[in-house]
Each structure stands twice: as structure tokens, then as C-alpha cells.
């Protein structure tokens, strides 16, 4: 009887050990991801500074900044939807700072019904964060409809080329003097997936199921040999 049971026992314990290791790895990944998100939240909500002279994505992504100047007329409309507000657009406009720099300002969310609204020039003070969004997928993102001013993904380089600005995007967190029809949509961590807890639960559940199946198999073998 023992000879018939030893192979299923080894196979069962080995499989359970592998599943336990995968679950433990996901717990470690969860702790790492929560640390990263905590650092991001702290950085996003930090004290704003002036625009850096030579911004770099690797160094300045999420940097809190405060700028004053004038929003230029018009802007790019990025098709989207916002929970609780329905369909609409992110509005990215040219922003000319008080010291003469031309950068891009993601002003926030504009309802679809307000698309034709006059978003004329105005002097404002903006508190926000520098951001280089990663939204474009060459296989799935449609080309922009230039005639209707409908875009589908924010890309700092192409946007800057089209608008004639520095390749620098400020995503508004708060705008003093802005158009009330546009609601700021600041950078946050809500869109960053953190599914490691669910993965850990899945692996540990499979481990328990695997051990249960192993115990059942050993019981069946023992019954046949008694």
C-alpha cells in the first residue's frame, strides 16, 4: 500500500509547495506595489514648485508644479467618459506662462454637451502635476479625427508638435480663474492596477484544493488496498 501511495503523495506535496510559493510571491508583490503607490500619492500631493528648466520624464513625472499665465483659445479634445458625469472630453490647451514658455495644460473634463462652448483665453493660476501619459497602443488606438477635433490618446510628443509647444504636459489639480464648465481631472493612482491580493488568494485557494484532491486520492488508494 505504501508503495502505491508514495508517488501521489510526492506529486501532491510538490504541487502544493509550488502553489504556496506563487501565493507568497504575490503577497510580496502586493507589499511592493502598495509601497510604490504610497510614494506616488505622497509625491503627487507634495508642495508645488516652478516648472523645471529642462524637464525629463524619468526624473519629473508626477512632479507637483504651480504656473501662472494665459490659456490660449481652443485646444485638443480627447474622447473619454467620467464616472458620475457621463461622456465627454479631456481638454488640452496651449498655456503660455508668465515668463513666456509655451507648454500644454490638461485642463480637465468637459461634458459632451459643452463641446462647442467658447473656451477663450484667460489668465489663470494652475496647480497640477507634470505627466507623460502612457495611453497610446499602436494596434488599437485610432488616429485622431482632426476635422472634428476628436483625439483618442494623450501623447506628449505628437500633441506638442501639433500645438507648437514644449513637449511638457501639466495636468491641472486646481485652476484659479478657469472655465467652470471644465472640471479638473488630476493625476492619481486609481488607474494603476493592483490585483496582487486577488492573485494571492487564487494561488492559496488552489493550494488548498490541490491538498484536498491529494488527500482524497490517498484515501481511495488506501480503501482499495484494505
VENKA-V478926 format. One record per residue. N is the residue number from 1. RES is the residue in three letters. PHI is phi in whole degrees, -180 to 180 (none if undefined). PSI is psi as a letter, one per 30 degrees, with the letter a starting at -180 (* if undefined). D_CENTER is the distance of its C-alpha to the mean C-alpha in Angstrom with 1 decimal. Layout:
{{N RES PHI PSI D_CENTER} {N RES PHI PSI D_CENTER}}
//
This chain:
{{1 UNK none e 56.5} {2 UNK -64 e 54.6} {3 UNK -64 e 54.5} {4 UNK -74 f 52.9} {5 UNK -91 f 50.3} {6 UNK -68 e 49.2} {7 UNK -67 e 47.1} {8 UNK -60 e 45.1} {9 UNK -65 e 44.7} {10 UNK -62 e 43.4} {11 UNK -62 e 41.0} {12 UNK -68 e 39.8} {13 UNK -69 e 39.3} {14 UNK -65 e 37.7} {15 UNK -64 e 35.1} {16 UNK -63 e 34.4} {17 UNK -65 e 33.9} {18 UNK -65 e 31.4} {19 UNK -65 e 29.4} {20 UNK -65 e 29.7} {21 UNK -65 e 28.4} {22 UNK -65 e 25.3} {23 UNK -64 e 24.7} {24 UNK -64 e 25.3} {25 UNK -62 e 22.9} {26 UNK -68 e 20.1} {27 UNK -63 e 21.2} {28 UNK -65 e 21.0} {29 UNK -64 e 17.5} {30 UNK -62 e 16.5} {31 UNK -63 e 18.3} {32 UNK -65 e 16.6} {33 UNK -65 e 13.0} {34 UNK -64 e 14.1} {35 UNK -65 e 15.7} {36 UNK -63 e 12.7} {37 UNK -65 e 10.7} {38 UNK -64 e 14.0} {39 UNK -64 e 14.5} {40 UNK -63 e 11.3} {41 UNK -63 e 12.4} {42 UNK -65 e 15.8} {43 UNK -69 e 15.0} {44 UNK -61 e 13.1} {45 UNK -96 g 16.1} {46 UNK -73 l 18.7} {47 UNK -68 k 21.7} {48 UNK -71 l 21.1} {49 UNK -126 l 23.1} {50 UNK -72 l 24.5} {51 UNK -59 k 22.8} {52 UNK -67 k 23.4} {53 UNK -67 e 26.1} {54 UNK -129 i 24.5} {55 UNK -68 k 20.7} {56 UNK -133 k 19.0} {57 UNK -58 e 15.4} {58 UNK -64 f 16.2} {59 UNK -104 e 17.8} {60 UNK -111 g 16.4} {61 UNK -61 k 12.7} {62 UNK 78 g 11.7} {63 UNK -60 k 15.5} {64 UNK -72 k 16.9} {65 UNK -136 l 19.6} {66 UNK -133 k 22.3} {67 UNK -133 k 24.0} {68 UNK -124 k 27.0} {69 UNK 160 a 28.3} {70 UNK -125 k 28.6} {71 UNK -79 k 26.2} {72 UNK -80 l 27.9} {73 UNK -60 l 28.7} {74 UNK 79 a 26.6} {75 UNK 145 l 23.1} {76 UNK -94 k 20.7} {77 UNK -111 j 19.5} {78 UNK -105 j 16.3} {79 UNK -63 k 16.8} {80 UNK -161 a 14.5} {81 UNK -142 k 15.1} {82 UNK -128 k 14.4} {83 UNK -57 k 15.4} {84 UNK 83 f 18.9} {85 UNK -125 f 19.5} {86 UNK 88 a 19.6} {87 UNK -74 l 19.2} {88 UNK 177 a 19.0} {89 UNK -142 k 17.5} {90 UNK -82 k 15.4} {91 UNK -109 k 18.2} {92 UNK -114 j 18.1} {93 UNK -118 l 21.6} {94 UNK -75 k 23.7} {95 UNK -123 k 24.2} {96 UNK -101 j 27.4} {97 UNK -74 l 27.6} {98 UNK -62 f 30.8} {99 UNK -99 g 31.6} {100 UNK 93 g 31.2} {101 UNK -82 k 27.9} {102 UNK -110 j 26.0} {103 UNK -127 l 22.3} {104 UNK -102 k 19.6} {105 UNK -123 j 18.5} {106 UNK -83 j 15.7} {107 UNK -78 f 17.9} {108 UNK 128 a 15.8} {109 UNK -99 k 16.6} {110 UNK -121 k 20.1} {111 UNK -60 l 21.6} {112 UNK -58 e 23.0} {113 UNK -69 f 26.5} {114 UNK -103 g 26.2} {115 UNK -59 e 25.3} {116 UNK -85 g 28.9} {117 UNK -63 k 28.9} {118 UNK -75 j 30.2} {119 UNK -103 h 27.5} {120 UNK -64 l 30.1} {121 UNK -64 k 30.2} {122 UNK -162 l 30.1} {123 UNK -84 k 30.1} {124 UNK -143 l 27.2} {125 UNK -121 k 25.7} {126 UNK -122 k 21.9} {127 UNK -111 k 19.9} {128 UNK -163 a 16.3} {129 UNK -136 k 14.1} {130 UNK -69 k 14.2} {131 UNK -152 k 11.1} {132 UNK -120 i 11.0} {133 UNK -63 k 8.2} {134 UNK -114 i 8.1} {135 UNK -117 f 8.9} {136 UNK -86 k 12.5} {137 UNK -126 j 14.3} {138 UNK -57 e 18.0} {139 UNK -82 f 19.2} {140 UNK -124 f 17.6} {141 UNK -82 k 16.7} {142 UNK -67 l 19.9} {143 UNK -70 l 21.6} {144 UNK -66 k 21.5} {145 UNK -92 j 24.5} {146 UNK -64 e 26.0} {147 UNK -62 e 29.0} {148 UNK -96 f 27.1} {149 UNK 54 h 24.3} {150 UNK -125 j 21.5} {151 UNK -114 l 18.6} {152 UNK -125 f 15.8} {153 UNK -158 k 13.1} {154 UNK -83 k 12.7} {155 UNK -129 j 14.3} {156 UNK -58 e 15.7} {157 UNK -61 e 18.9} {158 UNK -59 e 20.0} {159 UNK -63 e 19.3} {160 UNK -64 e 21.4} {161 UNK -62 e 24.1} {162 UNK -69 e 24.4} {163 UNK -91 f 24.6} {164 UNK 72 h 26.6} {165 UNK -126 l 24.5} {166 UNK -63 l 23.3} {167 UNK -76 i 20.1} {168 UNK -144 k 18.3} {169 UNK -117 k 15.8} {170 UNK -104 k 16.0} {171 UNK -96 j 13.6} {172 UNK -67 k 16.1} {173 UNK -101 e 15.9} {174 UNK -149 k 19.7} {175 UNK -124 k 22.2} {176 UNK -96 j 25.9} {177 UNK 95 g 27.9} {178 UNK -79 l 25.3} {179 UNK -72 k 25.9} {180 UNK -66 f 25.7} {181 UNK -74 f 24.6} {182 UNK -104 k 21.2} {183 UNK -99 k 18.9} {184 UNK -54 k 16.5} {185 UNK -128 i 12.8} {186 UNK -70 l 11.5} {187 UNK -68 k 8.4} {188 UNK -147 a 7.5} {189 UNK -100 g 6.1} {190 UNK -66 f 6.5} {191 UNK -89 g 3.6} {192 UNK -92 j 3.9} {193 UNK -67 k 7.3} {194 UNK -143 i 10.4} {195 UNK -102 g 13.3} {196 UNK -66 e 15.8} {197 UNK -64 e 18.1} {198 UNK -63 e 18.6} {199 UNK -64 e 19.4} {200 UNK -62 e 21.8} {201 UNK -61 e 23.5} {202 UNK -62 e 24.0} {203 UNK -64 e 25.5} {204 UNK -68 e 27.8} {205 UNK -66 e 28.8} {206 UNK -64 e 29.8} {207 UNK -61 e 31.7} {208 UNK -63 e 33.7} {209 UNK -63 e 34.4} {210 UNK -61 e 35.5} {211 UNK -64 e 37.8} {212 UNK -64 e 39.2} {213 UNK -66 e 40.0} {214 UNK -64 e 41.6} {215 UNK -63 e 43.7} {216 UNK -64 e 44.8} {217 UNK -63 e 45.8} {218 UNK -64 e 47.8} {219 UNK -63 e 49.5} {220 UNK -64 e 50.4} {221 UNK -64 e 51.9} {222 UNK -65 e 53.8} {223 UNK -63 e 55.3} {224 UNK -71 f 56.5} {225 UNK -99 f 58.3} {226 UNK -81 * 59.9}}
//
